[in-house]
Amino acid sequence: MSFGRDKCLENSPVLGDIVRRDAYVLGMAEQRLPVAVEDQQRYGRRAWIASSATICEYVQFSHKAPEFNLSILILKMRRNALIAAACLMMVVSAASFLILPQKPKGAANPGGVAFVAGYYGGEPRDANGTVNASELLRLCKKAGGNTHNMPIMDPKDFAALEEFAALADKEGIYVWATVLPPSELSPEKRNDIRYVDYLGWARRIATLSLKHRSLVAWSIDNVLNDYGLFTPAYLGEIARAAREINPDLKFVPVVYYQHVASPIFEEAGRDFDGVQFYYTGFPAGAPDEAAALKAQLGALRAKFSRPVIVGVYSSGVGQYQPSPEYVGQLINLARQDSDGAMIYMLQKDGRNADIARQLYGGGS
């Protein structure tokens, strides 16, 4: 029992040229749906898939750029009510029989994960200041999540990044690397080319990512705090330097709301593959926090259509000591309204670590 393929394909102005996945319609053989852009524009949100056999489907799509998502599916019987009911049960209970062509959630995320569940910083270090990669791996597995974002605070950290990436390759943990802008470096380091050669950092990290499949993204911290250096032209050079080596390595810098709200963001962010958007409200889980974060995410989404990873301050920052309720609230809001969460500092012990571990699915 399958749909008439010729008629189905002939009468299916579905999703235009953004079809990215194969359609399997109740046993129909694997087939991509070739639909012109002009058909997509003409028919808008409605598309008919006609059947020469038993079922006529009316499909209404809701638009959510850049993909279309299925919002309602009504099956109408032509001949046999029993066959129609059976088909409906197959659609509801076995989605693999009906995969409509739409971009999967998280497809543009580093590593292609549906939700980035990450930690930034907090690596264990030996007495000489070197990152202990094996201990870091153990802590990451305990803390849960799928991503660790390692800040490169010293050139020797690059060797630790490579060691950790080699371990993460075998454990299914994704690795990001973050370099620091001049405003976060000491005066001595600002004058040391090893720290501020951002084209060099882009090329080194991209080259390393070719060796380690776990290394999927890199970042510059607080990049627009140094807008005098990181002009749109220079950011474009930096992004291209990495992409020329590995086009799959994502460039996901850190921004704050003051950057998003400024006129520089749209031009500066045109070469970003995504952003880490750190939210800087620090109450003890106030009820209005959801509305505040949603409003800021809405303003960001209006300007930026690529992945947004919500930065969550879980460790103390200055005078602020985020509560477990606050941490849990932001992680849950990130799950609802963004593409991931990046918790500031790898959590080891304490109530904030417990809530993060619970929501990220960590071990003991």
C-alpha positions in Angstrom: 0.0 0.0 0.0 1.8 3.1 -1.2 1.1 6.4 -2.7 1.1 6.8 -6.5 4.6 8.1 -6.9 4.2 9.9 -10.2 1.1 11.8 -9.1 2.6 12.5 -5.7 5.8 14.0 -7.1 4.0 15.8 -9.9 1.6 17.6 -7.5 3.9 18.4 -4.6 5.1 22.0 -4.4 6.7 21.2 -1.0 9.5 23.3 0.6 11.1 24.5 -2.6 14.8 24.1 -2.9 15.4 23.8 0.9 14.6 20.1 0.8 17.4 18.5 2.8 16.1 15.1 3.8 14.6 12.1 2.0 10.9 11.5 2.2 9.5 8.1 3.1 5.7 8.1 2.7 4.1 5.0 3.9 6.4 2.7 2.1 7.2 4.9 -0.9 10.7 4.3 -2.2 13.4 6.8 -1.3 12.9 9.9 -3.3 13.8 13.5 -3.1 11.1 15.9 -3.9 12.2 18.3 -6.7 10.3 21.5 -6.3 11.2 24.9 -7.7 11.6 28.0 -5.6 8.9 29.8 -7.5 6.4 27.0 -6.6 7.4 27.4 -2.9 6.8 31.2 -3.2 3.5 30.7 -5.1 1.9 28.1 -2.7 3.3 29.6 0.5 2.4 27.5 3.5 0.1 25.0 1.9 1.0 22.0 -0.1 -1.0 19.1 -1.5 0.3 15.6 -1.7 -2.1 13.7 -4.0 -2.6 9.9 -3.9 -3.7 7.6 -6.7 -4.6 4.9 -4.2 -6.5 5.3 -1.0 -5.5 8.4 0.9 -5.5 12.1 0.1 -3.3 14.2 2.5 -3.7 17.8 3.2 -0.6 19.2 4.7 -0.3 22.6 6.2 3.1 23.9 6.9 4.1 26.7 9.3 7.0 28.8 8.4 9.9 29.3 10.8 13.0 30.5 8.9 15.0 29.0 7.5 13.0 25.7 7.5 9.3 24.7 7.3 7.9 22.6 10.2 4.9 20.3 10.0 2.1 21.8 12.0 -1.0 19.7 11.1 -1.7 16.6 9.1 -5.2 15.5 8.2 -5.9 12.2 6.5 -9.1 11.9 4.6 -10.5 8.6 3.5 -11.4 7.9 -0.2 -12.3 4.2 0.0 -11.7 2.2 3.0 -12.1 3.6 6.6 -10.0 0.7 8.0 -7.1 1.4 5.7 -7.3 5.1 6.6 -7.3 4.4 10.3 -4.3 2.1 9.9 -2.4 4.7 8.0 -3.1 7.3 10.7 -1.8 4.9 13.4 1.3 4.3 11.4 2.0 8.0 11.1 1.4 8.7 14.8 3.2 5.7 16.2 6.0 5.2 13.7 7.4 8.5 12.5 10.0 6.8 10.5 7.4 5.9 7.9 6.7 9.6 7.3 9.7 11.9 7.4 8.9 15.2 5.8 11.8 17.2 4.4 12.8 19.7 7.0 16.0 20.7 8.6 16.6 18.7 11.8 16.8 20.7 15.0 20.4 21.4 15.8 21.7 20.5 12.3 23.7 23.8 12.2 25.1 23.3 15.7 28.7 22.3 16.1 28.8 18.5 15.9 25.2 18.5 14.6 23.8 17.9 18.1 20.2 18.8 18.8 21.2 20.7 21.9 24.6 21.9 22.9 25.0 21.0 26.6 28.4 22.4 27.5 30.8 23.8 30.1 33.3 26.5 29.6 36.6 26.5 31.5 37.3 25.2 35.0 39.9 22.6 33.8 41.9 20.8 36.5 45.6 21.8 36.4 48.8 20.3 37.8 51.1 22.1 40.1 52.9 23.7 37.1 49.7 25.0 35.7 49.3 22.4 32.9 45.8 21.1 32.2 45.4 17.5 33.3 43.6 16.1 30.3 42.7 12.7 31.7 41.2 14.2 34.9 39.3 16.8 32.7 37.8 13.9 30.8 36.7 12.2 34.0 35.1 15.4 35.3 33.3 16.0 32.0 31.8 12.5 32.1 30.7 13.1 35.7 29.3 16.5 35.0 27.2 15.4 32.0 26.5 17.3 28.8 28.1 16.7 25.4 30.6 19.6 25.0 33.6 21.1 26.8 34.8 24.5 25.7 38.5 25.0 26.7 39.9 28.5 27.0 43.5 28.9 25.6 45.0 31.1 28.2 48.6 30.2 27.4 50.4 28.7 24.4 51.0 25.6 26.4 47.3 25.1 26.7 47.2 24.3 23.0 49.2 21.1 23.7 46.6 20.3 26.4 43.8 21.0 23.9 45.3 18.4 21.5 45.7 15.9 24.3 42.1 16.3 25.5 40.7 16.2 21.9 42.4 12.9 21.4 40.7 11.5 24.5 37.4 13.1 23.6 37.5 11.5 20.1 37.0 8.1 21.8 34.3 9.2 24.3 31.8 11.1 22.2 32.5 14.5 23.8 32.6 17.5 21.6 35.4 20.0 22.1 35.5 23.8 21.5 38.5 26.1 21.9 38.3 29.7 23.0 41.1 32.3 22.6 41.1 35.5 24.7 40.8 39.0 23.3 43.5 41.7 24.2 41.2 43.2 26.8 41.4 39.9 28.8 45.2 39.7 28.6 47.9 41.2 30.8 49.9 44.1 29.3 52.8 41.8 28.7 50.7 39.3 26.8 49.1 42.0 24.6 52.5 42.7 23.2 53.4 39.1 22.7 52.5 37.9 19.1 51.9 34.4 20.4 48.8 35.6 22.2 47.3 38.1 19.7 47.9 36.6 16.3 44.2 35.7 15.7 44.7 34.7 12.1 47.4 32.3 13.4 45.0 31.0 16.1 42.3 30.4 13.5 44.7 28.4 11.3 46.2 26.4 14.2 42.8 25.4 15.7 41.4 24.6 12.2 44.4 22.4 11.4 44.1 20.6 14.7 40.4 20.0 14.0 41.3 18.0 10.9 43.1 15.5 13.1 40.4 15.3 15.8 36.8 14.8 14.9 35.7 15.9 18.4 37.0 19.5 17.8 34.0 21.1 16.2 34.0 24.8 17.1 36.2 27.7 18.2 35.5 31.1 19.7 37.0 34.4 20.7 35.8 35.5 24.1 33.9 38.8 24.5 34.9 39.6 20.9 33.0 42.9 20.5 34.5 44.4 23.7 37.5 44.9 21.4 35.6 46.2 18.4 38.5 48.6 17.6 40.6 45.5 16.7 37.9 43.1 15.7 36.3 45.1 12.9 33.9 43.3 10.5 36.7 43.1 7.9 39.2 41.6 10.3 36.6 39.1 11.7 35.9 38.1 8.1 39.6 37.4 7.6 39.7 35.4 10.8 36.7 33.3 9.9 38.0 32.7 6.3 41.4 31.7 7.6 39.8 28.8 9.5 37.3 27.8 6.9 39.9 27.5 4.2 41.4 24.7 6.2 38.3 23.1 7.6 34.9 24.5 6.4 33.1 22.3 9.0 34.7 24.0 12.0 32.2 26.5 13.4 33.1 30.0 14.6 30.9 30.8 17.6 32.2 33.9 19.5 30.9 35.2 22.8 28.5 38.2 22.8 26.4 40.0 25.4 23.2 41.9 25.1 24.8 45.3 24.9 26.6 44.0 21.8 23.4 42.6 20.3 21.5 45.9 21.0 24.3 48.0 19.4 24.4 48.9 15.7 27.7 47.1 15.2 26.3 43.6 15.8 24.7 42.8 12.4 27.7 43.7 10.4 30.2 42.3 12.9 28.3 39.0 13.2 27.9 38.3 9.5 30.8 35.8 9.6 29.7 34.1 12.8 28.4 30.5 12.5 26.6 31.0 15.8 27.0 32.9 19.1 27.4 32.2 22.7 25.0 34.6 24.3 25.8 35.1 28.0 22.9 36.3 30.0 23.9 38.7 32.8 20.9 38.8 35.1 21.9 37.6 38.5 18.9 37.3 40.8 18.1 34.3 43.0 15.8 32.8 40.4 13.3 35.7 40.2 10.0 34.8 38.4 10.5 37.6 35.8 13.9 36.1 34.7 12.1 34.0 32.0 10.5 37.1 30.5 13.8 39.0 30.5 15.8 36.3 28.9 13.1 35.6 26.3 13.0 39.3 25.4 16.7 39.4 24.9 16.7 36.2 22.8 13.9 37.6 20.7 15.9 40.7 20.0 18.9 38.6 19.1 16.8 36.2 16.9 15.4 39.2 15.0 19.0 40.0 13.9 20.7 36.6 13.8 19.3 33.4 12.3 22.1 31.1 13.2 22.5 29.0 16.3 22.4 30.7 19.7 23.9 29.1 22.7 22.8 30.6 26.0 25.7 31.3 28.4 24.8 30.4 32.0 26.8 31.8 34.9 26.8 29.1 37.5 30.0 29.9 39.3 30.4 33.2 41.1 31.1 36.3 39.0 32.3 39.3 41.1 29.7 40.0 43.8 27.1 37.7 42.2 26.6 34.1 43.4 24.0 32.5 41.2 21.6 30.1 43.1 20.8 26.6 42.0 17.2 27.8 41.1 18.7 30.4 38.8 21.0 28.0 37.1 18.2 25.5 36.6 15.8 28.1 35.3 18.3 29.4 32.7 19.2 25.9 31.5 15.5 25.0 31.1 14.8 28.3 29.3 17.8 27.6 27.0 16.3 24.2 26.1 13.0 25.9 25.2 14.2 28.9 23.3 17.8 28.4 22.0 20.2 25.8 20.5 22.2 25.1 23.6 23.5 26.1 27.0 27.2 26.8 27.9 27.7 26.8 31.7 30.5 29.1 32.9 33.1 26.9 34.6 33.0 23.1 34.7 31.0 22.2 37.8 32.6 19.8 40.2 30.8 20.0 43.6 28.0 21.8 45.3 24.3 22.4 44.7 24.9 24.3 41.4 26.9 21.3 40.2 24.1 19.0 41.2 21.4 20.9 39.3 23.6 21.2 36.2 24.4 17.4 36.4 20.8 16.6 36.8 19.7 18.6 33.8 22.6 17.6 31.6 22.3 13.9 32.5 25.7 13.5 34.3 27.1 10.5 36.1 28.2 9.9 39.6 
